[in-house]
Amino acid sequence: MLAFGRERITDQIEPLPNRLRVALDAVAGMGAIMQAIGVGDLGAREAGELASVVAGFSQTVTTAQMEQRLADIEKAVLLLNRE
């Protein structure tokens, strides 16, 4: 039953990107979920499950970007301290 539910959910949201790659994909994904709710293709529970996946992806991207920025700043500080 669970596999059927997953197929039904993903089949109902055609605009949702097949692969989330960048933060803008998460925005598009959330928009597709909201649109599917609006036209009645998704119920609240299904939409919530999908939104959790998209939000998790978005948080992962944000964390990775922050870690990269911190590493860049630390590298710049080391270079400044050498001068």
C-alpha positions as a Python dict, from the first residue, in 0.01 Angstrom:
ca = {
    (1, 'M'): (0, 0, 0),
    (2, 'L'): (282, 238, 80),
    (3, 'A'): (445, 194, -260),
    (4, 'F'): (113, 263, -428),
    (5, 'G'): (81, 581, -224),
    (6, 'R'): (423, 702, -329),
    (7, 'E'): (349, 638, -696),
    (8, 'R'): (17, 817, -669),
    (9, 'I'): (179, 1118, -504),
    (10, 'T'): (458, 1157, -758),
    (11, 'D'): (226, 1094, -1051),
    (12, 'Q'): (-2, 1374, -935),
    (13, 'I'): (269, 1642, -934),
    (14, 'E'): (409, 1648, -1284),
    (15, 'P'): (577, 1992, -1247),
    (16, 'L'): (779, 1878, -944),
    (17, 'P'): (1140, 1845, -1060),
    (18, 'N'): (1253, 1485, -1092),
    (19, 'R'): (1582, 1574, -932),
    (20, 'L'): (1634, 1846, -677),
    (21, 'R'): (1970, 2003, -754),
    (22, 'V'): (1968, 2366, -646),
    (23, 'A'): (1766, 2581, -408),
    (24, 'L'): (1545, 2709, -690),
    (25, 'D'): (1433, 2350, -748),
    (26, 'A'): (1297, 2348, -394),
    (27, 'V'): (1100, 2664, -464),
    (28, 'A'): (956, 2508, -780),
    (29, 'G'): (882, 2187, -591),
    (30, 'M'): (691, 2367, -316),
    (31, 'G'): (501, 2562, -580),
    (32, 'A'): (403, 2241, -756),
    (33, 'I'): (285, 2092, -427),
    (34, 'M'): (75, 2399, -349),
    (35, 'Q'): (-74, 2393, -698),
    (36, 'A'): (-162, 2025, -663),
    (37, 'I'): (-336, 2100, -332),
    (38, 'G'): (-527, 2385, -493),
    (39, 'V'): (-669, 2172, -771),
    (40, 'G'): (-740, 1879, -542),
    (41, 'D'): (-475, 1641, -676),
    (42, 'L'): (-311, 1611, -334),
    (43, 'G'): (-453, 1584, 12),
    (44, 'A'): (-301, 1753, 315),
    (45, 'R'): (-121, 1440, 432),
    (46, 'E'): (38, 1365, 95),
    (47, 'A'): (134, 1728, 49),
    (48, 'G'): (287, 1736, 396),
    (49, 'E'): (500, 1432, 322),
    (50, 'L'): (625, 1580, -4),
    (51, 'A'): (684, 1921, 153),
    (52, 'S'): (897, 1755, 422),
    (53, 'V'): (1119, 1600, 156),
    (54, 'V'): (1157, 1930, -28),
    (55, 'A'): (1221, 2121, 296),
    (56, 'G'): (1484, 1866, 398),
    (57, 'F'): (1657, 1910, 64),
    (58, 'S'): (1644, 2287, 99),
    (59, 'Q'): (1795, 2270, 450),
    (60, 'T'): (2072, 2044, 322),
    (61, 'V'): (2158, 2290, 45),
    (62, 'T'): (2158, 2581, 292),
    (63, 'T'): (2385, 2394, 533),
    (64, 'A'): (2629, 2302, 257),
    (65, 'Q'): (2640, 2662, 134),
    (66, 'M'): (2702, 2793, 485),
    (67, 'E'): (2980, 2540, 540),
    (68, 'Q'): (3144, 2647, 214),
    (69, 'R'): (3117, 3015, 305),
    (70, 'L'): (3269, 2947, 647),
    (71, 'A'): (3556, 2753, 490),
    (72, 'D'): (3618, 3043, 247),
    (73, 'I'): (3621, 3294, 533),
    (74, 'E'): (3858, 3080, 740),
    (75, 'K'): (4090, 3051, 442),
    (76, 'A'): (4085, 3429, 389),
    (77, 'V'): (4160, 3491, 757),
    (78, 'L'): (4457, 3255, 742),
    (79, 'L'): (4589, 3436, 435),
    (80, 'L'): (4548, 3775, 605),
    (81, 'N'): (4728, 3656, 916),
    (82, 'R'): (5027, 3545, 708),
    (83, 'E'): (5082, 3897, 576),
}
